[in-house]
Amino acid sequence: MEKETAQLQQSHERKKGGRPNKRVKRSHTLVVRVTDTERLLITGKAREAGLSVSAWFRAAAKKAVVVARFRPEEAALLRMLSGLSNNLNQLTRLAHREGLLSVQGKCRQALDEINHTLQQIGKDDRKGDDR
């Protein structure tokens, strides 16, 4: 009888029972606020892919490519453009006060600088970057 009891205890110690542990344990929660339209769009895409919303978000996060809005050089160009716009505004006020012909050369120069800056910002050289 004691042998049977000892064997039963050993068999219980070897077999844990229950669900096996997962290889990858997801222990963090991410909360995202979306509008009704965004929610419908996300659930629709998840349904089309045959995934749950959580699984779709994980897959989308792995495949997503994020491009920065502006590189530091582009931000500097935008600040320069803002300054040039301010100069043009001051020249326009001066032209109204003193007459248009006396300020025409300065306005033309400011416009040329603004056009040059806009062309630099508009260049699409991002394809060459690893973005």
Residue pairs with C-beta under 8 A, 6 or more apart in sequence:
30 57
32 57
34 42
42 53
42 56
42 57
43 53
45 56
46 52
46 53
46 55
46 56
49 56
49 59
51 59
65 131
67 126
67 131
68 131
70 78
74 121
77 117
77 120
77 121
78 121
80 117
81 114
81 117
81 118
81 121
84 110
84 113
84 114
84 117
85 114
87 110
88 107
88 110
88 111
88 114
91 103
91 106
91 107
91 110
92 107
94 103
95 102
95 103
95 104
95 107
